[in-house]
Amino acid sequence: DMVNITGVGLTLYRSTLAVFLVTAILFRIGNGFSYALYRNVIDAWCESSSPGAEEADVVRSLAEERALALLRLFILCLVLNLYHARKQGGRAKRFDETHAEMSDYAMFASGFPPEATSEEALRRYFQDALRDLRASDSAEMGLRWNPEVIGVSVGFDYSEDQQLVRILEEEHLIEAAHRRRAEELGEEDSASDSDG
């Protein structure tokens, strides 16, 4: 397996940039061609001393043609983008199959009681569960595998306390700004004292 620290994001980003580039080129060519035709007719019409109904009909039909051409181009680009979106899922799947990622070595567990916050106790719990699983699998199938729990990180759900968390973040930032300002003023005072 190839280890890729950038993840699938860079692969998907590059392919999306390529689709954007193709879309931009298509629109530039289509709009440029349409504008050139339209401009030639307008120039010819303006050069004529007295444009009549026939010239007006030509300009109107050309404007309709230009609108229809741009509509076709829009539909083509829509189909291209839908195809691209579908291919992105395949690219992500192929990337996951051929690259080792952090998710291949980690596990998410939830549903623990709120008081279960000791990372060491949780690590021991999972290590014991793996040991029991390893013993039962080895006995049944003769398998030799030795997974181990290296560490546990506990995450907390603060979704109900979002406003409180925001207030505490703002207070922390204000305190940090005040400390920094006090340090800067302290440095300025000591510099002016040494000058005097």
C-alpha positions in Angstrom: 0.0 0.0 0.0 1.1 3.5 -0.8 0.9 6.0 2.1 -0.4 9.4 1.0 -0.5 12.1 3.6 -2.5 14.5 1.4 -5.5 12.3 1.2 -8.0 12.0 -1.5 -8.7 15.7 -1.5 -5.8 16.7 -3.7 -6.7 14.1 -6.3 -10.3 15.3 -6.4 -9.2 18.9 -6.4 -6.9 18.4 -9.4 -9.6 16.7 -11.4 -12.1 19.4 -10.5 -9.7 22.1 -11.7 -9.3 20.3 -15.0 -13.1 20.2 -15.4 -13.3 24.0 -14.6 -10.5 24.6 -17.1 -12.4 22.7 -19.9 -15.6 24.5 -19.0 -13.9 27.9 -19.2 -12.3 27.0 -22.5 -15.6 25.8 -24.0 -17.4 29.0 -22.9 -14.6 31.2 -24.1 -14.5 29.5 -27.5 -18.3 29.4 -27.8 -18.9 32.9 -26.6 -16.0 34.3 -28.7 -17.2 32.6 -31.9 -20.8 33.8 -31.3 -19.7 37.3 -30.4 -17.5 37.5 -33.6 -20.4 36.6 -35.8 -22.7 39.0 -34.0 -20.2 41.8 -34.2 -19.7 41.3 -38.0 -23.4 41.6 -38.6 -23.7 44.7 -36.3 -20.7 46.3 -38.1 -22.2 45.6 -41.5 -25.6 46.9 -40.3 -24.0 50.1 -38.9 -22.1 50.7 -42.2 -25.3 50.6 -44.2 -26.8 54.1 -44.5 -30.4 53.0 -43.9 -30.8 49.7 -42.2 -34.1 48.2 -43.1 -36.4 45.5 -41.9 -34.4 42.8 -43.6 -31.2 43.7 -41.6 -33.2 43.9 -38.4 -34.6 40.4 -39.0 -31.0 39.1 -39.7 -29.8 40.7 -36.4 -32.8 39.3 -34.5 -32.3 35.8 -35.9 -28.5 36.0 -35.2 -29.3 37.0 -31.6 -31.6 34.0 -31.3 -29.0 31.7 -32.8 -26.4 33.1 -30.3 -28.7 32.4 -27.4 -29.5 28.9 -28.6 -25.8 28.2 -29.1 -25.0 29.4 -25.5 -27.9 27.3 -24.2 -26.5 24.2 -26.0 -23.1 25.0 -24.5 -24.6 25.3 -21.0 -26.4 22.0 -21.4 -23.1 20.4 -22.6 -21.3 21.8 -19.5 -24.1 20.6 -17.2 -23.7 17.1 -18.6 -20.0 17.4 -18.2 -20.2 18.5 -14.6 -22.7 15.7 -13.8 -20.4 13.1 -15.3 -17.5 14.7 -13.4 -19.4 14.4 -10.1 -20.1 10.8 -10.7 -16.5 10.1 -11.6 -15.3 11.8 -8.4 -17.0 9.1 -6.3 -15.2 6.4 -8.3 -11.9 8.3 -7.9 -12.4 8.5 -4.1 -13.2 4.8 -3.9 -10.1 3.8 -6.0 -7.9 6.1 -4.0 -9.2 4.5 -0.7 -8.5 1.0 -2.1 -4.9 1.8 -3.1 -3.7 4.1 -0.3 -3.4 3.7 3.4 -5.1 6.5 5.3 -5.5 7.3 9.0 -9.1 5.9 8.9 -7.6 2.5 8.0 -5.8 2.4 11.4 -8.4 4.1 13.6 -11.9 3.3 14.9 -14.7 5.5 16.0 -16.7 4.3 19.1 -19.7 6.1 20.6 -22.4 5.6 23.2 -20.3 5.6 26.3 -21.7 7.1 29.5 -20.8 10.8 30.1 -18.5 9.9 33.0 -16.3 7.6 30.7 -13.6 10.3 30.1 -10.4 8.5 31.1 -8.4 7.8 28.0 -6.2 5.2 29.8 -9.3 3.3 31.1 -10.8 3.3 27.7 -7.6 2.1 26.1 -7.4 -0.8 28.6 -11.1 -1.6 27.8 -10.5 -1.8 24.1 -7.2 -3.7 24.5 -9.0 -6.3 26.7 -11.8 -6.6 24.1 -9.2 -7.1 21.3 -7.4 -9.8 23.4 -10.7 -11.7 23.8 -11.6 -11.3 20.1 -8.1 -12.5 19.2 -8.3 -15.5 21.4 -11.7 -16.6 20.0 -10.7 -16.0 16.3 -7.4 -17.9 16.8 -9.1 -20.8 18.3 -11.8 -21.0 15.7 -9.9 -20.3 12.5 -6.3 -20.7 13.4 -5.6 -17.0 12.5 -2.6 -15.2 13.7 -3.2 -11.5 14.0 -2.1 -9.2 16.7 -3.8 -5.8 16.6 -3.3 -3.5 19.5 -4.7 -0.3 20.8 -2.0 2.4 20.7 -4.1 5.2 22.1 -7.5 6.6 22.7 -8.7 10.2 22.1 -11.9 11.3 23.8 -14.1 13.8 22.0 -16.9 15.6 23.7 -20.2 16.7 22.2 -20.6 20.4 22.8 -23.5 20.9 20.4 -25.9 21.8 23.1 -23.4 24.3 24.6 -22.4 26.1 21.4 -23.2 29.6 22.6 -21.3 29.0 25.8 -18.3 27.7 23.9 -18.3 30.7 21.6 -18.5 33.1 24.6 -15.6 31.3 26.3 -13.6 31.4 23.0 -14.1 35.1 22.7 -13.1 35.7 26.4 -10.0 33.6 25.9 -9.1 35.6 22.7 -9.7 38.9 24.5 -7.5 37.8 27.5 -4.7 36.7 25.1 -4.9 40.0 23.3 -4.6 41.9 26.6 -1.7 39.8 27.8 0.1 40.3 24.4 -0.6 44.1 24.6 0.7 44.2 28.2 3.9 42.3 27.1 4.4 44.7 24.2 3.9 47.7 26.5 6.3 46.1 29.1 8.9 45.7 26.4 8.5 49.3 25.3 8.8 50.5 28.9 11.9 48.5 29.5 13.4 49.8 26.2 12.6 53.4 27.1 14.1 52.9 30.6 17.3 51.6 29.1 17.5 54.6 26.7 17.1 57.1 29.6 
